């Protein structure tokens, strides 16, 4: 099923749709119904990279135990963005994956609220950060952050998840400042995970030394 935008033809401004509005529209159209990943891609069109990365990354900040499942698609999307692709590509087996209604509505609600909040503040600025070359570097960096996001570390998902979300918003809204904030959050998240892992190894060695 291809989802069409419902637009008013009264003027060019009416044809502009914010990403949060696109998410809300899709949620309303599919309320109570399962939605496939392919339908999600088709409905969100050019915003696919950024919105999908937010959809997959942001829930990790509030829902524990899902980072390995949702982190892998973000790695794939980040690598595609780094390669210079303009359209999201996913194999048919992934496009056919069905998201249950209750799961999709919960994810979409969180993502929509985040987008509404950030869209009020985001605007085109620091354009060099989100230029074509900048987007490629961000894509590679997002893939790296997402790989760390997949690690099963207590409280280790929050900073990487928000970092990816802010970088994705920066890409969608052409807001280099938001993307830079996301990059910093991602770095802090990686730093936390590395330090926590190192401390865990030291603690494990100390326990072994006491035996």
N, C-alpha and C positions, 0 to 999 in steps of 0.2 A: 504494500500500500504506500503510495507516494503522498506525503502530506503537503498540501498547498497552503500558502499564506492567504489570509482573507484581508484584502487591501481595499481601501477607499481610493477612488481615482480622482479625488477632488484636487490633488496637487502633488508635487514632488515630495513635499515634506511628509505626506501621509505614507509614502512608500518606505520611509526609513523605519526600521524596527530594531530596537535595542535587543541585545542578547538575552536579557532577562525576560523581555516580552516574548521572544521566540521560545524560551523554555516554558513560560507560562502557557503560551498557545498550545504547544505540544502536549503539556500536561492535561489541559482542558479537553483537547481532542481525544486523548487516549485514556481519560479517566475511567478506572475500573476495567481497563483492558491491558493485556500484555503488550509490550512494545519491543521491537527488535532493535538491535544495534544499527542495522541498516536504515531503518526508519528514522532513527535518531540522527544519523549522519545526513540523510537527505533533507530533513527538516531544518537542521541548523546550518546547512550550506557552507558558506565560506568561513564561518566562525567555528567550523568543526574541530580544528586542531585545539584551539584555546578552550572551547566549551567542553569538549570531551576530556581534556586533561583535567579541567576543574571537576567534572563529574566523577572521574575516577580517583582523583587525588584528595579532594576536600573531605569526603567521608572518613578518610583515615585519621583525621584530626579528632573525630568524636566517636567513632565506632572501632573498638579494639578488635584485633584478630583477623582483619581483612586485608592487611597491607600486602601480603604476598599475592593474593588474587587480583587486587585492583592496581597494584604497582606495576605489574608486567605490561599491561596495555599502555601505560604512560611511558615506559621505556621505549616501546615500539613507536609511539606517536612522536616522542622527542627525537628519535633517530630519523624519522621521516622528515620532520621539520628541519633538522640539521642537513639533510641531503638536498634541501631546496624544493621539495615537493610543495605545490600550492593547494592540492586537494588531498584529503585524507584517503588513504587506501587501506582497506582491510580485506583479507581473504573472505570468500563467501561463507566459509564455515563460521567465521567470527561475526559476519553481518547477520547471519541467521540466528545468532544467540538471542534468546528471549529473556527479557527482564520482567519478572512478575510485577503485577500492578502495584502492590503495596510497597515493594522495594523501590520501584521507579519513582513513585509519588513521594516517598520519603527523601530519596536522593535529590529529586528535582526541587522539592521544597527548600532544602538546605542551600542548594546551589542558587536558586532564584533569590533567596533572601540575601545571600552574600553578594550576588551581582547587583541587586537593587542598591545595596549599601555602597558598593564600590563605584558604581556608575555615576552616582551623585558627586563623586570626588575625582574620578578619573577624567583626564582630558589629554589631547595630543601635546606632548612636551618631551624634551630630551630625545628627539626623534632619532638621533644617531644610534641609540641603544636598540631601537626596534626597526632599524633599516633592514634591508634584505640580508646583508652580512650579519647584522646584529641578531636577527631572528635565527639565523643558522647557529650562531654561537649559543644563543639561549636554548635552542632545541637540544644541542649536545649536552649543555649543562643540566637541563631538565631531565634528560635520560640518566645522567650520573646521579642526580639527587633522587630520582625515582628508584634507582637500584639500591641506594641506601635506605630509602623508605620501606623497602621490602624486608629489611632485617627485623627479626622479632625481638625488639628491645623495648622494655617498659618506658612509656612516655616518649619514645624515640620517633614517633610518627608525626607529632604535632607540628614542629617547625618545618620539616620537609614538605608536609602536606600544604601548609599555608604558603610556603615559599613557592611551590609549583603553582598554586592558585593565583598568587599575585603576579608571577611571571606570565601566566596565561592571560590574565586580565590586561597586562601591559601590551601583550601581542594583539589582543582583540581591539583594545581602545587606542592603540598606538601611543601608550603612555609609558615612556621610558623610565620615568621616576618610579612608577608602580613595579615595573619589571626589575629595576635595580633593588628596590626594597625586597622583592621576592628572592633575588639572588643572594642578598645578605642573609635572609631567613633560612634559605637553603644551606648556605655555608655554615651557619650556626648549628643547624640541624645535623649536618655531617660531622661537625666538630664534636657535638654532644655524643653522637653515636660512637665515634672513634675513641673518645676519652672513656666513655662508659665501657666499651669493649676492652680497652687496655686495663682499666681498673678491675674489671671482672677477671681478666687473666691473672693479674697480680694477686687478687684475693684467692683465686683457685690455687695458685702456686703456694701461697701462704698456708692454706688449709692442708695441702699435701705435705708441706714441710713440718707440720705439727703432728702428722700421723707416724 
